[in-house]
Amino acid sequence: MKFDKQFTFGTATSSYQIEGAAAEGGRTPSIWDMFCDIPGRVHKQHNGDVACDHYHRFEEDIQHIKRLGVDTYRFSIAWPRIFPEKGKFNREGMDFYKKLASRLTEEGIKPAVTLYHWDLPMWAHEEGGWVNRESVDWFLEYARACFTELDGIVDSWITHNEPWCAGFLGYHQGVHAPGHTNMDEAVKAVHHMLLSHGKAVELLKKEFGSNTEIGITLNLSPVYANTDSANDRLAANNADGYSNRWFLDPVFKGEYPKDMMNLFSKYVHSYDFIKEGDMEAISVECDFFGINYYSRGIVEFSAASDFLHRGAYSDYEKTGMGWDIAPNEFKDLIRRLRAEYTQLPIIITENGAAYDDVVENGRVHDKERTDYVEKHLQAVSDLNGEGMNISGYYLWSLMDNFEWSFGYDKRFGILYVDFDTQERIWKDSAYRYAEIIRDHKKSHNLQAEVAQ
């Protein structure tokens, strides 16, 4: 696998999944604290109260990041640390991220910051959450505080991480916080997230006059019909509309897909929450496009399903999440994005796999994860050979952490975390990732020496 000199390697985490210190530093609860407390919603009622205790151990974690040799580290800010109450800025919360970003910079690691990785403050939820259009203003107040305090230190900004999860899993399917099952709410919530994204980009570029790069991250899965029948093709179209086009079309084309508006209108009684100027704001020009890629989807027709599709049987090898390992379909996805949507530089902001890891004599031999990462990095290299302009790759995740509704049952990390002792143990995948990065740097340094 080959990558040009400018290509950036990174690793990623998110605030609620690793920080812990849930009631320290002025932080108040988020919707995930609330969701974890509801019996039956999260595996064994696990929560993020302690998680990886990164809030107290960030110095140690930075040393692991440095040892990996990555160029950049992507983390998210906990909104309830910055605004524990409506309109009330918390200096202590901001100082934590200032210290984290500054220390990363000192160690030669570029901080990439996600503003929203799902931990909506409870005070905002109690006023309607993302379903309330005022959420756009609350988010902008929060973004303004982050830009004011951190823009000089942060290398790049991501407004939202996976609005499909926050919107559809949170408000329609109910498997993520806040746990609602209302499509009307979900579509409004997504619209306000996307609108707050566009407005935040405008804020950074116009009001702050900043040159710091900013974009959004969407989780995308290429969807395939189980058979070539008309019904299964229809199912694939609808699944693609639900998972991909409902987010891609507004961000890049300034419109929602009409076929999906028709399909959703059984539950969405009016689209008058889309105000004049909204779509122009949502489709504002960004500096890059972030994609989280894990797997493909394969579907078949189901008359009983809301949107006429359900998952179909697949004989692909699976990760510990039961997800198909599909590096070739990843290539299909990128080619489609280039053909239909955007020429912006693409950054793979998450890619990785969960497996049931075991510590043996102080080592974790996670061959399957190592293979997964190698296959997907090879796909990135191949795509760049086709001129697809993927400019960076973040391996998810730096360490095992709170995996949302799966609690601590699923491990995505390249560092193993013993949640009883908080010890971090390098898995074979971490050693291999460090080796790939080292070889990449060595080859470019060698080329530079030869050129001289």
C-alpha positions as CSV (number, residue, x, y, z in Angstrom):
1,M,0.0,0.0,0.0
2,K,1.2,3.5,-0.9
3,F,0.2,6.9,0.3
4,D,1.5,10.3,-0.7
5,K,3.6,12.5,1.6
6,Q,0.6,14.6,2.6
7,F,-1.6,11.7,3.6
8,T,-2.5,11.9,7.3
9,F,-2.8,8.9,9.6
10,G,-4.9,9.2,12.8
11,T,-6.9,7.5,15.5
12,A,-10.2,8.6,17.0
13,T,-12.4,8.6,20.2
14,S,-15.4,10.4,21.5
15,S,-16.1,12.2,24.8
16,Y,-18.8,10.1,26.4
17,Q,-17.2,6.9,25.4
18,I,-13.8,7.5,27.1
19,E,-13.8,10.5,29.5
20,G,-15.6,9.4,32.6
21,A,-15.6,12.1,35.3
22,A,-19.3,12.3,34.7
23,A,-20.0,14.6,37.7
24,E,-16.6,16.4,37.8
25,G,-15.3,19.7,36.4
26,G,-18.8,21.2,36.3
27,R,-20.2,18.7,33.9
28,T,-23.9,18.1,34.1
29,P,-25.7,15.0,32.6
30,S,-26.2,14.4,28.9
31,I,-29.0,12.4,27.2
32,W,-26.6,9.3,27.4
33,D,-26.4,9.5,31.2
34,M,-30.2,9.5,31.2
35,F,-30.5,6.7,28.6
36,C,-28.0,4.5,30.5
37,D,-30.2,4.7,33.6
38,I,-33.2,3.2,31.9
39,P,-33.3,-0.6,32.5
40,G,-32.9,-2.6,29.4
41,R,-31.6,0.1,27.1
42,V,-27.8,-0.5,27.5
43,H,-26.1,-3.9,28.0
44,K,-26.1,-4.8,31.7
45,Q,-27.0,-1.1,32.4
46,H,-23.4,-0.1,31.8
47,N,-22.7,3.7,31.6
48,G,-20.0,6.3,30.9
49,D,-19.6,7.4,34.5
50,V,-15.9,6.2,34.5
51,A,-15.4,4.7,31.0
52,C,-11.7,4.8,30.3
53,D,-11.1,7.6,32.9
54,H,-9.5,9.6,30.1
55,Y,-10.4,12.8,31.9
56,H,-7.7,12.0,34.5
57,R,-5.4,9.9,32.3
58,F,-5.2,12.0,29.2
59,E,-1.4,12.5,29.6
60,E,-0.9,8.8,29.6
61,D,-3.2,8.4,26.6
62,I,-1.3,11.1,24.7
63,Q,1.9,9.1,25.1
64,H,0.2,6.1,23.6
65,I,-1.0,8.3,20.7
66,K,2.6,9.6,20.2
67,R,4.0,6.1,20.3
68,L,1.6,5.0,17.5
69,G,3.2,7.7,15.4
70,V,0.0,9.1,14.0
71,D,-0.2,12.6,12.6
72,T,-3.5,13.5,14.1
73,Y,-6.0,12.6,16.9
74,R,-9.7,13.0,16.6
75,F,-11.7,13.6,19.8
76,S,-15.0,15.2,20.6
77,I,-16.0,17.8,23.1
78,A,-18.7,17.1,25.7
79,W,-21.3,19.9,25.3
80,P,-22.5,19.5,29.0
81,R,-18.9,20.3,30.1
82,I,-19.0,23.6,28.2
83,F,-22.6,24.6,28.9
84,P,-23.8,22.7,32.0
85,E,-26.8,24.9,32.1
86,K,-28.6,26.8,29.4
87,G,-26.6,30.0,28.6
88,K,-24.0,29.3,31.3
89,F,-20.5,28.9,30.1
90,N,-18.2,26.6,32.2
91,R,-14.5,27.8,32.1
92,E,-13.3,24.6,33.9
93,G,-14.8,22.4,31.2
94,M,-13.2,24.4,28.4
95,D,-9.8,24.4,30.2
96,F,-9.7,20.6,30.1
97,Y,-10.0,20.6,26.2
98,K,-7.6,23.5,26.0
99,K,-5.0,21.5,28.0
100,L,-5.7,18.4,25.9
101,A,-5.4,20.2,22.5
102,S,-2.3,22.1,23.7
103,R,-0.5,19.0,24.9
104,L,-1.3,17.1,21.7
105,T,0.2,20.0,19.7
106,E,3.3,20.1,21.9
107,E,3.8,16.4,21.1
108,G,3.5,17.0,17.4
109,I,0.0,15.6,17.1
110,K,-2.7,17.6,15.3
111,P,-6.0,17.9,17.2
112,A,-9.1,17.2,15.1
113,V,-12.2,18.2,17.1
114,T,-15.8,17.0,16.7
115,L,-18.3,19.4,18.2
116,Y,-21.2,16.9,18.5
117,H,-20.7,13.2,19.1
118,W,-24.2,12.6,20.6
119,D,-23.9,13.9,24.2
120,L,-26.7,16.5,24.1
121,P,-27.0,18.2,27.5
122,M,-30.1,17.2,29.5
123,W,-31.2,20.8,29.8
124,A,-31.4,20.9,26.0
125,H,-33.3,17.6,25.8
126,E,-35.8,18.9,28.4
127,E,-36.6,21.8,26.1
128,G,-37.3,19.4,23.2
129,G,-33.8,18.5,22.1
130,W,-33.0,18.5,18.4
131,V,-36.7,18.4,17.6
132,N,-36.9,22.1,18.8
133,R,-35.6,24.5,16.2
134,E,-34.1,26.5,19.0
135,S,-31.5,23.7,19.2
136,V,-29.7,25.4,16.3
137,D,-29.2,28.5,18.4
138,W,-28.0,26.5,21.4
139,F,-25.5,24.7,19.2
140,L,-24.2,27.9,17.7
141,E,-23.7,29.4,21.1
142,Y,-21.7,26.3,22.0
143,A,-19.8,26.3,18.7
144,R,-18.9,30.0,19.2
145,A,-17.4,29.3,22.6
146,C,-15.3,26.4,21.2
147,F,-14.1,28.5,18.2
148,T,-13.3,31.4,20.5
149,E,-11.3,29.3,22.9
150,L,-9.7,26.7,20.7
151,D,-9.5,27.7,17.0
152,G,-5.9,28.7,17.4
153,I,-4.9,25.3,18.7
154,V,-7.2,23.0,16.8
155,D,-6.1,21.7,13.4
156,S,-9.5,20.9,12.0
157,W,-13.2,20.9,13.0
158,I,-16.0,18.4,12.5
159,T,-19.5,19.9,13.2
160,H,-21.5,16.6,13.6
161,N,-20.6,13.0,13.9
162,E,-23.1,10.7,12.2
163,P,-26.4,12.6,12.2
164,W,-28.0,9.3,11.0
165,C,-27.3,7.7,14.4
166,A,-28.1,10.8,16.5
167,G,-31.3,11.4,14.4
168,F,-32.7,8.0,13.2
169,L,-31.3,5.7,15.9
170,G,-32.0,8.2,18.6
171,Y,-35.5,9.5,17.6
172,H,-36.9,6.9,15.2
173,Q,-35.5,3.5,16.1
174,G,-35.1,4.3,19.8
175,V,-31.9,2.2,20.2
176,H,-29.7,5.3,21.0
177,A,-30.4,8.2,23.3
178,P,-32.9,9.8,23.8
179,G,-34.7,6.5,22.9
180,H,-37.7,7.9,21.1
181,T,-39.6,6.0,18.3
182,N,-41.2,8.8,16.3
183,M,-40.3,9.3,12.7
184,D,-41.8,12.8,12.7
185,E,-39.4,13.8,15.5
186,A,-36.5,12.1,13.8
187,V,-36.8,14.0,10.5
188,K,-37.1,17.3,12.4
189,A,-34.1,16.4,14.6
190,V,-32.0,15.6,11.6
191,H,-33.0,18.8,9.8
192,H,-32.0,20.9,12.8
193,M,-28.7,19.0,13.2
194,L,-27.9,19.6,9.5
195,L,-28.9,23.2,9.8
196,S,-26.8,23.7,12.8
197,H,-23.9,22.2,10.9
198,G,-24.3,24.7,8.0
199,K,-24.7,27.7,10.4
200,A,-21.6,26.6,12.4
201,V,-19.5,26.5,9.2
202,E,-20.7,30.0,8.2
203,L,-19.9,31.2,11.7
204,L,-16.3,29.9,11.6
205,K,-15.6,31.1,8.0
206,K,-17.5,34.4,8.0
207,E,-17.6,35.8,11.5
208,F,-14.3,34.4,12.7
209,G,-12.6,34.7,9.3
210,S,-10.8,31.4,10.2
211,N,-8.7,29.3,7.8
212,T,-9.0,26.2,9.9
213,E,-10.6,23.4,7.9
214,I,-14.1,22.4,8.8
215,G,-16.5,19.6,7.6
216,I,-19.1,17.1,8.6
217,T,-18.9,13.4,9.2
218,L,-21.6,11.0,7.8
219,N,-21.7,7.3,8.4
220,L,-22.3,5.7,5.0
221,S,-23.0,2.1,3.9
222,P,-23.4,1.1,0.3
223,V,-26.6,-0.9,0.0
224,Y,-27.2,-3.9,-2.3
225,A,-30.3,-5.7,-3.3
226,N,-30.4,-9.3,-2.3
227,T,-31.7,-10.4,-5.7
228,D,-32.3,-8.6,-9.0
229,S,-36.0,-8.7,-8.5
230,A,-38.0,-5.4,-8.8
231,N,-39.1,-5.7,-5.2
232,D,-35.5,-6.1,-3.8
233,R,-34.2,-3.3,-6.0
234,L,-37.0,-1.1,-4.5
235,A,-35.9,-2.2,-1.1
236,A,-32.3,-1.3,-1.8
237,N,-33.4,2.2,-3.1
238,N,-35.4,2.8,0.1
239,A,-32.6,1.6,2.4
240,D,-30.1,3.8,0.5
241,G,-32.5,6.7,0.9
242,Y,-32.9,6.1,4.6
243,S,-29.2,5.6,5.4
244,N,-27.3,7.6,2.8
245,R,-29.2,10.0,0.5
246,W,-31.3,11.6,3.3
247,F,-28.0,13.1,4.5
248,L,-25.9,13.3,1.3
249,D,-28.5,15.1,-0.8
250,P,-29.1,18.1,1.6
251,V,-25.4,18.5,2.3
252,F,-24.3,18.4,-1.3
253,K,-27.3,19.2,-3.4
254,G,-29.3,21.4,-1.1
255,E,-32.4,19.3,-1.2
256,Y,-34.0,16.2,0.4
257,P,-34.7,13.2,-1.9
258,K,-38.3,13.5,-3.1
259,D,-38.9,9.7,-3.1
260,M,-38.0,9.6,0.6
261,M,-40.1,12.6,1.4
262,N,-43.0,10.7,-0.1
263,L,-42.2,7.6,1.8
264,F,-41.7,9.4,5.1
265,S,-44.9,11.5,4.7
266,K,-46.9,8.6,6.1
267,Y,-45.4,9.7,9.5
268,V,-44.2,13.2,8.8
269,H,-47.4,15.2,8.5
270,S,-45.9,18.5,7.4
271,Y,-42.5,19.6,6.0
272,D,-43.1,23.2,7.0
273,F,-40.2,22.9,9.5
274,I,-38.0,23.5,6.5
275,K,-37.8,27.3,6.4
276,E,-36.7,29.6,3.6
277,G,-32.9,29.6,3.4
278,D,-32.4,26.4,5.3
279,M,-31.3,24.3,2.4
280,E,-28.8,26.9,1.2
281,A,-27.4,27.0,4.8
282,I,-27.1,23.2,5.0
283,S,-25.3,22.9,1.7
284,V,-22.7,25.5,2.6
285,E,-19.2,24.7,1.1
286,C,-16.9,22.8,3.5
287,D,-13.2,22.1,3.3
288,F,-13.4,18.3,3.5
289,F,-16.0,15.5,3.8
290,G,-15.7,13.0,6.6
291,I,-16.9,9.5,6.2
292,N,-17.2,6.8,8.8
293,Y,-17.2,3.4,7.1
294,Y,-17.6,0.0,8.7
295,S,-19.7,-2.3,6.5
296,R,-22.1,-2.6,3.6
297,G,-25.8,-3.3,3.7
298,I,-27.7,-6.1,1.9
299,V,-31.5,-5.9,1.9
300,E,-34.6,-7.6,0.6
301,F,-38.2,-6.4,0.2
302,S,-40.5,-6.5,3.2
303,A,-44.1,-5.3,3.0
304,A,-44.3,-5.4,6.8
305,S,-41.5,-2.9,7.3
306,D,-42.1,0.8,7.5
307,F,-40.0,1.6,4.5
308,L,-40.3,-1.8,2.7
309,H,-36.9,-3.2,3.4
310,R,-35.1,-5.5,5.9
311,G,-31.6,-6.9,6.2
312,A,-31.0,-10.0,4.1
313,Y,-28.7,-13.0,4.7
314,S,-25.1,-12.6,3.8
315,D,-22.3,-15.2,3.6
316,Y,-19.6,-12.6,4.0
317,E,-17.1,-12.9,6.9
318,K,-18.3,-10.8,9.9
319,T,-16.8,-8.7,12.6
320,G,-17.8,-9.1,16.3
321,M,-20.7,-6.8,15.6
322,G,-22.0,-9.2,13.0
323,W,-21.2,-6.7,10.2
324,D,-20.0,-7.8,6.8
325,I,-16.3,-7.2,6.1
326,A,-16.6,-5.4,2.8
327,P,-13.5,-3.4,1.6
328,N,-14.5,-3.8,-2.1
329,E,-17.9,-2.3,-1.4
330,F,-16.1,0.6,0.3
331,K,-14.5,1.3,-3.0
332,D,-17.9,1.3,-4.7
333,L,-19.1,3.8,-2.2
334,I,-16.2,6.2,-2.8
335,R,-16.5,6.0,-6.6
336,R,-20.2,6.7,-6.3
337,L,-19.6,9.8,-4.1
338,R,-17.1,11.1,-6.6
339,A,-19.5,10.5,-9.5
340,E,-22.7,11.8,-7.9
341,Y,-21.8,14.2,-5.0
342,T,-18.5,15.9,-4.3
343,Q,-14.9,16.6,-5.3
344,L,-14.0,17.7,-1.8
345,P,-11.1,15.9,-0.2
346,I,-12.5,12.9,1.6
347,I,-11.2,11.9,5.1
348,I,-12.1,8.5,6.5
349,T,-12.9,9.8,10.0
350,E,-13.6,6.3,11.4
351,N,-12.9,2.7,10.2
352,G,-12.3,-0.3,12.4
353,A,-13.8,-3.5,13.9
354,A,-14.9,-5.0,17.1
355,Y,-13.8,-8.5,18.1
356,D,-13.9,-10.5,21.4
357,D,-10.3,-9.8,22.4
358,V,-8.5,-11.9,25.1
359,V,-5.3,-11.0,27.0
360,E,-2.8,-13.9,26.9
361,N,0.5,-13.4,28.7
362,G,0.2,-9.7,28.5
363,R,-0.5,-9.6,24.8
364,V,-3.6,-9.4,22.6
365,H,-3.4,-11.3,19.3
366,D,-6.2,-9.7,17.3
367,K,-5.3,-11.0,13.9
368,E,-8.8,-10.5,12.5
369,R,-8.8,-6.7,13.4
370,T,-5.3,-6.4,12.0
371,D,-6.4,-8.0,8.7
372,Y,-9.5,-5.7,8.6
373,V,-7.4,-2.6,9.0
374,E,-4.9,-3.7,6.4
375,K,-7.6,-4.6,3.9
376,H,-9.3,-1.2,4.3
377,L,-6.0,0.8,4.1
378,Q,-5.1,-1.1,1.0
379,A,-8.5,-0.1,-0.4
380,V,-7.7,3.6,0.4
381,S,-4.4,3.2,-1.3
382,D,-6.0,1.6,-4.4
383,L,-8.7,4.4,-4.5
384,N,-6.0,7.1,-4.4
385,G,-4.3,5.3,-7.3
386,E,-7.6,6.0,-9.2
387,G,-7.4,9.7,-8.2
388,M,-10.1,9.5,-5.6
389,N,-8.4,12.0,-3.3
390,I,-8.7,10.5,0.1
391,S,-6.5,12.7,2.2
392,G,-6.6,11.0,5.6
393,Y,-7.6,7.9,7.7
394,Y,-8.6,7.6,11.3
395,L,-8.6,4.2,12.9
396,W,-11.5,3.6,15.3
397,S,-10.8,3.4,18.1
398,L,-7.7,4.4,20.0
399,M,-8.9,2.2,22.9
400,D,-11.7,-0.1,24.0
401,N,-14.5,2.1,25.4
402,F,-18.2,2.5,26.1
403,E,-19.8,1.2,23.0
404,W,-23.2,2.9,23.3
405,S,-26.1,0.5,23.8
406,F,-23.6,-2.4,23.8
407,G,-21.9,-1.0,26.9
408,Y,-18.5,-2.5,27.5
409,D,-19.4,-5.7,25.7
410,K,-17.9,-4.7,22.3
411,R,-14.2,-3.8,21.9
412,F,-13.2,-1.6,19.0
413,G,-9.9,-0.4,20.4
414,I,-6.3,-1.1,19.2
415,L,-5.4,-0.6,22.8
416,Y,-7.0,-3.1,25.2
417,V,-8.5,-1.5,28.3
418,D,-8.9,-3.5,31.5
419,F,-11.9,-1.6,32.9
420,D,-11.2,-2.8,36.5
421,T,-7.6,-1.4,36.6
422,Q,-7.7,1.0,33.6
423,E,-4.5,-0.6,32.3
424,R,-4.0,0.0,28.6
425,I,-2.4,-2.9,26.7
426,W,-1.3,-2.6,23.1
427,K,-3.0,-5.1,20.8
428,D,-1.2,-6.6,17.8
429,S,-3.3,-4.3,15.6
430,A,-1.7,-1.2,17.3
431,Y,1.8,-2.5,16.7
432,R,0.9,-3.2,13.0
433,Y,-0.7,0.3,12.6
434,A,2.4,1.9,14.1
435,E,4.5,-0.1,11.7
436,I,2.5,0.9,8.6
437,I,2.8,4.6,9.6
438,R,6.6,4.2,10.3
439,D,7.2,2.5,6.9
440,H,5.2,5.3,5.2
441,K,7.3,8.0,6.9
442,K,10.5,6.2,6.2
443,S,9.8,5.8,2.5
444,H,9.0,9.5,2.1
445,N,12.1,10.5,4.1
446,L,14.2,8.2,1.9
447,Q,12.7,9.7,-1.3
448,A,13.4,13.2,0.1
449,E,17.1,12.3,0.7
450,V,17.4,10.8,-2.8
451,A,15.9,13.9,-4.3
452,Q,18.6,16.1,-2.6
